[in-house]
């Protein structure tokens, strides 16, 4: 009840504001609010006796099979109009209907809910009357601001463990017109669900969970009048917060003029790979880092690094090893070291080694 009174007060304030501003600029009549769902008003016309007209707004909860949710403009010319006159109905800059003016004949233009998917935006519904020369001599304009959509559309909720954490992420697509989301959780699908929080963005991180327990979630989206729509249920289990990355396997591939440190496809949860090298009995130094590794056979990615045979120093043994990594928040988690591979080239001059990544 407290929320309803709050929205009624806010709605009254917005109506007074709109009425005051529009009266100063253009002059307004018929300012009203459809509960807390929509505010609309229209400009004063110079010739009110030319026709009568009205806007009807029908929401999903007010509709049935014969009267679907829609916005409709109904009008009828009740006085003589100029010979050859036509009317045009526009929603913003889109023409919805254009036809000849006939006195005493009722006209109606229906607009589907999909045309009003953006909340708190002013839509202009205009009726123009023009003579045979194309000169407009009468205009009626309605301005509509929706605070709640004509049709409530739910969304699909998904829940999954946050990688490397003892937490579950619950996310969903944004629901048009929803002001806030209530999150409910239970430990069995048909068990007792309790509210664990409220938010305005379509995702949450639930870190109040236990390893091995399966949790079920659903969301309630609340509109400005506190009417609510409920989503599906989704579940997730926190298996372990420990990150497990498989150590890469590397090998040397030699060709006539080049050689490669090759690791191939890495299909685990790694984000990237680091390659280290040492000369003879020296220390290992990192020589390459890449995050564009090949994850699946059907996808392209980097599978190794390559260099020229001329870059190797004569008689020196070069050793290589690698490890993969994954970023978890701001922490870099590493796999175990790979196997070590070596290469020796004889009869060549000393040269610095320059590596290129190898894609496949």
C-alpha positions as CSV (number, residue, x, y, z in Angstrom):
1,X,0.0,0.0,0.0
2,X,2.8,2.4,0.7
3,X,4.2,1.9,-2.8
4,X,0.8,2.6,-4.4
5,X,0.4,5.9,-2.5
6,X,3.9,6.9,-3.4
7,X,3.3,6.3,-7.1
8,X,-0.1,8.2,-7.0
9,X,1.7,11.2,-5.5
10,X,4.5,11.1,-8.0
11,X,1.9,10.7,-10.8
12,X,0.0,13.8,-9.6
13,X,3.2,15.8,-9.5
14,X,4.1,14.8,-13.0
15,X,0.6,15.7,-14.3
16,X,0.7,19.2,-12.8
17,X,4.2,19.7,-14.2
18,X,3.3,18.7,-17.7
19,X,0.1,20.7,-17.7
20,X,1.9,23.8,-16.5
21,X,4.7,23.6,-19.0
22,X,2.5,22.8,-22.0
23,X,0.0,25.6,-21.1
24,X,2.8,28.1,-21.3
25,X,4.2,26.8,-24.6
26,X,1.1,25.6,-26.6
27,X,-2.0,25.5,-24.5
28,X,-3.3,22.1,-23.3
29,X,-6.6,20.5,-22.6
30,X,-7.7,17.1,-21.4
31,X,-4.7,16.4,-19.2
32,X,-5.2,13.1,-17.4
33,X,-3.5,10.0,-16.0
34,X,-4.5,6.4,-16.5
35,X,-3.7,5.4,-13.0
36,X,0.1,5.3,-12.7
37,X,0.3,3.6,-16.1
38,X,0.2,6.5,-18.6
39,X,0.0,10.3,-18.8
40,X,-1.5,11.9,-21.8
41,X,-2.7,15.3,-22.9
42,X,-3.6,17.1,-26.1
43,X,-3.1,20.6,-27.6
44,X,-6.0,23.0,-27.9
45,X,-7.3,23.4,-31.5
46,X,-8.7,26.5,-33.1
47,X,-11.8,24.7,-34.4
48,X,-13.2,22.3,-31.9
49,X,-16.5,22.1,-33.9
50,X,-14.9,20.4,-36.9
51,X,-15.0,16.9,-35.4
52,X,-15.0,15.0,-32.2
53,X,-12.1,12.7,-31.3
54,X,-10.7,10.6,-28.4
55,X,-7.9,8.3,-27.6
56,X,-8.5,4.9,-26.0
57,X,-5.7,3.0,-24.2
58,X,-6.3,-0.7,-23.5
59,X,-3.8,-2.7,-21.4
60,X,-3.3,-6.5,-21.3
61,X,-5.2,-6.8,-18.0
62,X,-8.2,-4.9,-19.5
63,X,-8.3,-6.8,-22.7
64,X,-10.0,-10.0,-24.1
65,X,-10.0,-11.9,-27.4
66,X,-12.2,-9.4,-29.1
67,X,-10.5,-6.3,-27.6
68,X,-6.8,-6.8,-27.6
69,X,-4.2,-4.4,-26.0
70,X,-3.8,-1.3,-28.1
71,X,-3.9,2.4,-28.5
72,X,-6.7,3.6,-30.7
73,X,-7.6,7.1,-32.1
74,X,-11.4,7.4,-32.9
75,X,-12.8,10.5,-34.6
76,X,-15.7,11.6,-36.7
77,X,-16.2,14.8,-38.8
78,X,-19.4,16.5,-37.6
79,X,-19.3,19.7,-39.6
80,X,-18.9,20.5,-43.2
81,X,-15.3,20.2,-44.3
82,X,-13.7,21.8,-47.4
83,X,-14.4,19.9,-50.6
84,X,-11.8,17.3,-51.4
85,X,-10.3,17.3,-47.9
86,X,-8.2,14.4,-46.6
87,X,-7.0,13.3,-43.2
88,X,-3.7,11.8,-42.1
89,X,-2.9,10.1,-38.8
90,X,0.7,10.0,-37.7
91,X,2.5,8.4,-34.8
92,X,5.6,10.5,-34.4
93,X,6.9,10.7,-38.0
94,X,5.2,7.5,-39.3
95,X,1.9,7.8,-41.3
96,X,-0.6,5.2,-40.1
97,X,-3.6,6.1,-42.2
98,X,-4.6,8.6,-44.9
99,X,-8.1,8.8,-46.4
100,X,-10.8,11.1,-47.6
101,X,-12.8,13.1,-45.0
102,X,-16.5,12.0,-44.9
103,X,-18.9,13.9,-42.6
104,X,-20.7,11.6,-40.2
105,X,-18.5,8.6,-40.9
106,X,-16.7,7.2,-37.8
107,X,-13.0,6.5,-38.3
108,X,-10.7,4.5,-36.1
109,X,-6.9,3.9,-36.2
110,X,-5.5,1.1,-33.9
111,X,-1.9,1.0,-32.9
112,X,-0.2,-2.2,-31.7
113,X,1.6,-2.3,-28.3
114,X,5.0,-2.9,-30.1
115,X,4.8,0.7,-31.2
116,X,5.1,1.9,-27.5
117,X,8.0,-0.2,-26.2
118,X,10.0,2.7,-24.8
119,X,8.8,3.8,-21.3
120,X,8.8,7.4,-20.1
121,X,9.2,8.8,-23.6
122,X,6.7,11.2,-25.2
123,X,4.9,9.8,-28.2
124,X,3.0,12.2,-30.5
125,X,-0.2,10.9,-32.1
126,X,-1.4,13.6,-34.6
127,X,-4.5,14.0,-36.8
128,X,-4.0,16.4,-39.8
129,X,-6.8,17.7,-42.0
130,X,-5.8,19.2,-45.3
131,X,-7.6,20.7,-48.3
132,X,-7.4,19.6,-51.9
133,X,-4.3,21.7,-52.4
134,X,-2.5,19.9,-49.7
135,X,-2.7,22.8,-47.2
136,X,-3.2,21.7,-43.6
137,X,-6.0,23.7,-41.9
138,X,-6.6,21.7,-38.8
139,X,-4.4,19.7,-36.4
140,X,-5.1,17.7,-33.4
141,X,-2.2,16.2,-31.4
142,X,-2.2,13.8,-28.5
143,X,0.9,13.3,-26.4
144,X,1.3,10.0,-24.6
145,X,3.9,9.0,-22.0
146,X,3.8,5.4,-20.9
147,X,5.0,4.4,-17.5
148,X,3.9,0.8,-17.9
149,X,3.8,-1.3,-21.2
150,X,0.5,-2.2,-22.7
151,X,1.5,-5.9,-22.7
152,X,3.6,-7.5,-19.9
153,X,6.3,-9.7,-21.4
154,X,8.2,-12.0,-19.1
155,X,11.8,-13.1,-19.7
156,X,13.9,-16.3,-19.2
157,X,16.0,-16.5,-16.1
158,X,19.3,-18.4,-16.1
159,X,21.5,-19.3,-13.1
160,X,25.1,-20.6,-13.2
161,X,28.1,-20.8,-10.9
162,X,30.5,-17.9,-11.1
163,X,33.7,-19.5,-12.4
164,X,36.3,-19.9,-9.7
165,X,34.0,-18.5,-7.0
166,X,31.6,-19.8,-4.4
167,X,28.7,-17.8,-5.9
168,X,25.9,-18.1,-8.4
169,X,25.0,-15.5,-11.0
170,X,21.4,-15.1,-11.8
171,X,20.6,-13.1,-15.0
172,X,17.7,-12.3,-17.3
173,X,16.8,-10.0,-20.1
174,X,15.5,-6.6,-19.2
175,X,11.7,-6.4,-18.9
176,X,10.2,-3.4,-20.6
177,X,8.6,-1.0,-18.1
178,X,9.8,-2.9,-15.0
179,X,10.9,-0.5,-12.2
180,X,12.6,-3.1,-10.1
181,X,13.1,-6.8,-9.7
182,X,12.5,-9.1,-6.7
183,X,14.7,-12.2,-6.5
184,X,13.4,-15.4,-4.9
185,X,15.3,-18.5,-3.9
186,X,14.6,-22.0,-2.7
187,X,16.6,-25.2,-2.2
188,X,14.0,-27.4,-4.0
189,X,11.9,-26.6,-7.1
190,X,8.5,-26.8,-5.3
191,X,9.9,-25.7,-1.9
192,X,9.4,-22.5,0.1
193,X,10.9,-19.5,-1.9
194,X,12.0,-16.5,0.0
195,X,12.9,-13.0,-1.2
196,X,16.7,-12.6,-1.1
197,X,16.9,-9.0,-2.5
198,X,15.6,-6.4,-4.9
199,X,17.5,-4.7,-7.8
200,X,17.0,-2.5,-10.8
201,X,19.5,-4.2,-13.1
202,X,18.8,-7.6,-14.8
203,X,21.4,-9.7,-12.9
204,X,22.6,-10.5,-9.4
205,X,25.5,-12.4,-7.7
206,X,24.3,-14.6,-4.9
207,X,27.3,-15.4,-2.7
208,X,25.3,-16.8,0.3
209,X,25.5,-20.3,-1.0
210,X,27.0,-23.7,0.1
211,X,29.0,-26.1,-2.0
212,X,27.0,-29.1,-3.1
213,X,23.6,-27.5,-2.6
214,X,21.3,-26.9,-5.6
215,X,19.5,-23.6,-5.6
216,X,16.3,-22.6,-7.5
217,X,15.5,-19.0,-8.5
218,X,12.8,-16.9,-10.1
219,X,12.2,-13.2,-10.6
220,X,9.2,-10.9,-10.1
221,X,9.2,-7.7,-12.1
222,X,7.3,-4.9,-10.6
223,X,5.8,-2.0,-12.6
224,X,5.0,1.5,-11.5
225,X,1.5,0.5,-10.1
226,X,3.2,-2.4,-8.3
227,X,1.6,-4.9,-10.6
228,X,4.0,-7.8,-11.1
229,X,4.9,-10.5,-13.6
230,X,6.7,-13.7,-12.6
231,X,9.5,-15.4,-14.7
232,X,10.4,-19.1,-15.0
233,X,12.5,-21.0,-12.5
234,X,16.2,-21.7,-13.0
235,X,18.6,-23.7,-10.9
236,X,22.4,-24.0,-10.3
237,X,24.7,-26.0,-8.0
238,X,28.0,-24.7,-6.6
239,X,30.3,-27.7,-7.3
240,X,33.6,-26.2,-6.2
241,X,35.3,-22.8,-6.2
242,X,38.6,-24.3,-7.1
243,X,39.8,-23.5,-10.6
244,X,41.1,-26.5,-12.6
245,X,43.1,-25.7,-15.8
246,X,44.7,-28.5,-17.8
247,X,48.4,-27.9,-18.4
248,X,49.2,-27.5,-22.2
249,X,51.2,-30.0,-24.2
250,X,53.7,-28.5,-26.5
251,X,56.1,-29.8,-29.2
252,X,58.6,-28.5,-31.7
253,X,57.7,-28.6,-35.4
254,X,60.6,-28.1,-37.8
255,X,60.4,-27.1,-41.4
256,X,62.9,-26.3,-44.0
257,X,63.3,-22.6,-43.1
258,X,61.3,-22.3,-39.9
259,X,60.4,-24.0,-36.7
260,X,57.5,-23.8,-34.3
261,X,56.6,-24.1,-30.7
262,X,53.1,-25.7,-31.2
263,X,50.4,-26.2,-28.6
264,X,47.3,-26.7,-30.8
265,X,43.7,-26.5,-29.5
266,X,43.2,-25.7,-25.8
267,X,39.6,-26.5,-24.9
268,X,39.5,-26.0,-21.2
269,X,38.5,-22.7,-19.4
270,X,41.8,-20.9,-20.1
271,X,41.8,-17.3,-21.3
272,X,45.4,-17.4,-22.7
273,X,48.9,-19.0,-22.7
274,X,52.4,-17.8,-21.8
275,X,55.5,-19.3,-23.4
276,X,58.9,-19.3,-21.7
277,X,62.4,-20.0,-23.2
278,X,65.9,-20.5,-21.9
279,X,69.3,-20.7,-23.6
280,X,71.6,-23.6,-22.5
281,X,71.9,-23.4,-18.7
282,X,70.4,-19.9,-18.4
283,X,67.1,-18.9,-16.8
284,X,63.6,-19.1,-18.3
285,X,62.2,-15.9,-19.6
286,X,58.8,-15.2,-20.9
287,X,58.9,-14.7,-24.7
288,X,55.2,-14.6,-25.7
289,X,51.7,-14.2,-24.3
290,X,48.5,-14.5,-26.3
291,X,44.8,-14.5,-25.4
292,X,43.5,-15.5,-28.8
293,X,44.1,-19.2,-28.4
294,X,42.2,-21.8,-30.5
295,X,39.4,-23.2,-28.3
296,X,37.6,-25.6,-30.7
297,X,38.5,-27.3,-33.9
298,X,35.7,-25.5,-35.7
299,X,37.0,-22.1,-34.7
300,X,40.1,-20.2,-35.8
301,X,42.7,-19.2,-33.2
302,X,46.4,-19.1,-32.4
303,X,48.0,-22.6,-32.0
304,X,51.7,-21.7,-31.6
305,X,54.5,-19.4,-32.4
306,X,57.0,-19.6,-35.2
307,X,60.5,-18.3,-36.0
308,X,63.2,-18.6,-38.7
309,X,65.9,-21.2,-38.5
310,X,68.5,-18.4,-39.0
311,X,67.6,-16.9,-35.7
312,X,69.1,-19.8,-33.7
313,X,72.6,-19.6,-32.4
314,X,74.9,-22.3,-33.5
315,X,75.4,-25.2,-31.0
316,X,73.1,-23.7,-28.4
317,X,70.3,-25.7,-26.8
318,X,67.0,-23.8,-26.6
319,X,64.4,-25.1,-24.1
320,X,60.7,-24.1,-24.0
321,X,57.8,-24.6,-21.6
322,X,54.3,-23.0,-21.4
323,X,51.4,-22.6,-19.0
324,X,47.8,-21.4,-19.6
325,X,46.0,-18.9,-17.4
326,X,42.6,-17.5,-16.7
327,X,41.6,-14.1,-15.2
328,X,39.2,-14.4,-12.2
329,X,38.3,-10.8,-11.3
330,X,41.7,-9.2,-10.9
331,X,43.6,-12.4,-10.1
332,X,45.5,-14.4,-12.8
333,X,45.2,-18.2,-12.1
334,X,47.7,-20.5,-13.8
335,X,47.7,-24.1,-14.9
336,X,50.5,-26.5,-14.3
337,X,53.6,-26.2,-16.4
338,X,53.6,-28.0,-19.7
339,X,56.2,-30.5,-20.8
340,X,59.7,-29.1,-21.8
341,X,60.9,-29.3,-25.4
342,X,64.3,-28.4,-26.9
343,X,65.8,-27.5,-30.2
344,X,69.5,-27.2,-31.3
345,X,70.7,-25.7,-34.6
346,X,74.2,-26.2,-35.9
347,X,76.3,-24.2,-38.4
348,X,74.4,-20.9,-38.1
349,X,75.5,-17.4,-37.1
350,X,74.4,-15.8,-33.9
351,X,71.1,-13.9,-34.2
352,X,68.2,-12.6,-32.1
353,X,65.1,-14.8,-32.3
354,X,61.9,-13.1,-33.5
355,X,58.7,-15.0,-33.0
356,X,55.4,-14.7,-34.9
357,X,52.1,-16.2,-33.8
358,X,50.8,-19.2,-35.8
359,X,47.0,-19.2,-36.6
360,X,45.1,-22.2,-37.8
